[in-house]
Amino acid sequence: MKKIIIISFFTIGLVGLFISNPLRSNDCKKESIRNINDSITHAVNGIIVSKNKAIIRLKMDKTDSLPQKDQSGVLSKYFENKYGNMNITGWLDIADIKVVSVKGAEIDILVEKELSITYINGEKKNHFQSGNQIKITWKTLK
């Protein structure tokens, strides 16, 4: 009798799991699809021209799409490191930014939050040096 009761609870539990689990996963998929479709991510490359306190001047590559004044985004820096025979390259997010002005291909940005603080031999590395290759990414609503 005890075995029948245990098997019955086990069967009810499995049935409940298979019925409710697909419903939950479908809801998550619908939410993700809705969020992805609500905005478009843009990216444009350039270089750092100068830095004056918290304002950084960038010269962007020629493109049809540049961020507008008051647009928020992320500033990333291109890096290359060599370890033995290996070359490691990529983009490092260095700051949350806000666009202050856009004049042709030159953009002035304000650093709202520094995202990557790196120390080499006890000294803070300056990610915002003139000539650094950078990328700005931002989102707009559809």
C-alpha positions in Angstrom: 0.0 0.0 0.0 2.8 2.4 0.9 4.5 1.7 -2.5 1.3 2.5 -4.4 1.0 5.8 -2.5 4.6 6.8 -3.1 4.4 5.8 -6.8 1.2 7.9 -7.1 2.8 11.0 -5.6 5.9 10.5 -7.9 3.6 10.2 -11.0 1.6 13.3 -10.0 4.9 15.2 -9.5 6.3 14.2 -12.9 3.1 15.0 -14.7 3.0 18.4 -13.0 6.6 19.1 -13.9 6.1 18.3 -17.6 2.9 20.3 -17.8 4.2 23.5 -16.1 7.8 23.5 -17.3 7.1 24.1 -21.0 4.7 26.9 -20.0 7.4 28.6 -18.1 10.0 28.3 -20.8 7.6 29.6 -23.5 6.9 32.7 -21.3 10.6 33.3 -21.0 11.1 33.0 -24.7 8.3 35.4 -25.5 9.7 37.9 -23.1 13.2 37.6 -24.6 11.9 38.0 -28.1 9.8 41.0 -27.2 12.8 42.7 -25.5 15.2 42.0 -28.5 12.7 43.4 -31.0 12.1 46.6 -29.0 15.6 48.1 -29.7 18.4 48.1 -32.2 22.0 48.1 -31.1 24.3 50.4 -33.1 28.1 50.4 -33.1 30.7 52.7 -34.7 34.5 52.7 -34.5 36.9 55.6 -34.1 39.9 56.9 -32.2 40.4 59.1 -29.1 41.5 62.6 -30.1 41.8 64.3 -26.7 40.7 64.2 -23.1 39.9 67.3 -21.0 38.8 66.2 -17.5 35.7 64.1 -18.0 35.0 65.2 -21.6 36.6 63.0 -24.3 36.7 64.0 -27.9 36.5 61.2 -30.4 36.9 61.1 -34.2 34.6 58.4 -35.6 34.9 56.4 -38.8 32.6 57.6 -41.6 29.2 56.0 -41.3 25.5 56.7 -41.8 24.8 56.1 -38.1 26.2 58.2 -35.3 24.8 58.7 -31.8 22.8 61.9 -31.2 23.3 64.4 -28.4 22.2 63.1 -24.9 22.4 59.5 -26.2 23.8 57.0 -23.6 26.1 54.2 -24.6 29.2 52.2 -23.8 32.8 53.1 -24.8 35.0 50.1 -25.6 38.8 50.0 -26.3 40.5 47.6 -28.7 43.4 45.7 -27.2 46.1 43.3 -28.4 48.3 41.3 -26.0 51.0 38.7 -26.9 51.6 35.8 -24.6 54.4 33.6 -26.0 53.2 32.5 -29.4 49.6 33.5 -28.8 48.0 36.8 -29.8 45.0 37.8 -27.8 42.8 40.6 -29.2 39.3 42.0 -28.4 37.2 44.8 -27.0 37.2 45.9 -23.4 34.3 48.0 -22.1 35.9 50.9 -20.4 33.1 53.4 -19.7 29.4 54.2 -19.6 29.1 57.4 -21.6 26.7 60.2 -22.6 27.1 62.1 -25.8 27.6 65.8 -25.2 27.9 67.1 -28.8 28.2 65.8 -32.4 30.0 67.9 -35.0 30.4 66.0 -38.2 32.6 62.9 -37.4 33.8 64.4 -34.1 31.9 63.5 -30.9 32.4 64.8 -27.4 31.4 62.4 -24.7 31.1 62.6 -20.9 32.3 59.6 -18.9 29.4 58.7 -16.5 31.0 55.6 -15.0 34.4 54.0 -15.6 33.9 50.3 -16.1 37.5 48.9 -16.2 40.1 50.0 -13.7 43.4 48.3 -14.3 46.6 48.6 -12.4 50.0 47.6 -13.9 52.9 47.6 -11.4 50.8 49.6 -8.9 50.0 52.4 -11.4 46.5 52.9 -12.8 46.4 52.3 -16.6 44.9 55.2 -18.7 42.4 53.7 -21.1 41.6 57.1 -22.5 44.9 58.0 -24.2 44.9 59.9 -27.5 45.2 57.6 -30.4 43.5 54.6 -28.8 41.2 52.7 -31.1 37.7 52.7 -29.6 34.1 51.7 -30.4 30.8 53.2 -29.2 27.7 51.1 -28.9 24.3 52.4 -28.1 20.7 51.3 -28.4 17.7 53.0 -30.0 14.0 52.0 -29.9 12.4 50.7 -33.1 
